[in-house]
Amino acid sequence: MQRLSTLLLACGITFGSLFACSNKEKSALGAPAPVAPAASAADAPPLKVAFVYSGPVNEAGWNFAHDSARRAVEQEFGDRVSTRTVAHVAETADAARVLSDLCEQGHQLVFGTSFGFMGPILEVAAQHPSVKFEHATGFKTAANVRTYNSRMYEATYLAGIVAGAMTKSNTLGVVGAFPISEVIRNIDAFTLGALSQNPKVRTRVVWINEWYNPPKEGEAAQALMHQDADVLLQTTDSNAVLQAAESAGKFAFGIFSDRSQVAPHAHLGSAVVDWAPYYRQAVRDTLDGVWTAGDSWWGVARDTNDLVGLSNVPARVREQVDRVRAGLKDGSFAIWKGPLFDQSGKQLLSAGQVADEGFFLHIDVYVRGVESKLP
């Protein structure tokens, strides 16, 4: 009996060894190995997103608004994204070098936040077809280039309502950056808003041909005030215009972000842009693999533009701003509606005609009410 047990034990060991060898042979012959769990979204490397600015990121203004939205993206997506900024990038061939470097560093989504980056973005996008580019205020797209803009003119129209009601001299002033459609559109809308409250209003413009130059902006503001302008708007990026108005006892508006703390006595309100809703959507599109090229224009209706921080403004004027804002939000109010004439008297829109977006996308004329001449 002991011999039989020993024999059976020996056979069991032999059979176990053979079974183990058999499994090893199957594996060597290509039998399916155990499948590892699929990587979750949390395990994926972060989406590398870059933001390119033409000037500094100050405590207010255009670049500040973009950078605030970048921080909102980080807060929304956490470890799923990694962001980087490059500031003070000249709108020259140097922009192409910066954009190329970002691509080579593995950035998959790049935001160029200034109009002058259009050429460099198109050039670099053609060389890096797998990278997605977003160009603010541009109008040229490609397979991997999408343009986006805010309806800033809606905010400047609201500012115009206030300006038309608050001016004593009936002369408004604008410190202009560059005479491009984006800026001309804002000046025209500001004037139209003012005329809706005061048909005697006239607007004067001084161009500095820069986005950010505090001394030149301040000088331009002084020149406008010497021409009797007592309410100022700017399309430039520093606080110099507001500060000049504060020193002179005049009124002015902040632009791009809330500047109510810069010049509390001069500040009437700030025409702002909040890029966060759009930036979150663009990043979400990329993460979800549904990003496509095209054009995006968001405004008051999508909480991207507004007039905020109203101060030194009577209740009746605030109420009018509220009414027009509500109309812009639900689509019942149209800024670009005829009869509308340019400053030479040429009719742009007939009575009751509402402009389509093609009308003001490339607008290059002043409306009636602007006294200055375009360069």
Helices and strands as residue ranges (DSSP letters): H 2-28, G 41-43, E 47-52, H 62-77, G 78-80, E 81-86, H 93-104, E 109-112, G 115-117, H 118-127, E 132-136, E 145-150, H 152-166, E 171-176, H 181-195, E 202-207, H 214-226, E 231-234, H 240-248, E 251-256, E 267-273, H 276-288, E 294-298, G 300-302, E 305-308, H 315-330, E 340-341, E 347-349, H 357-361
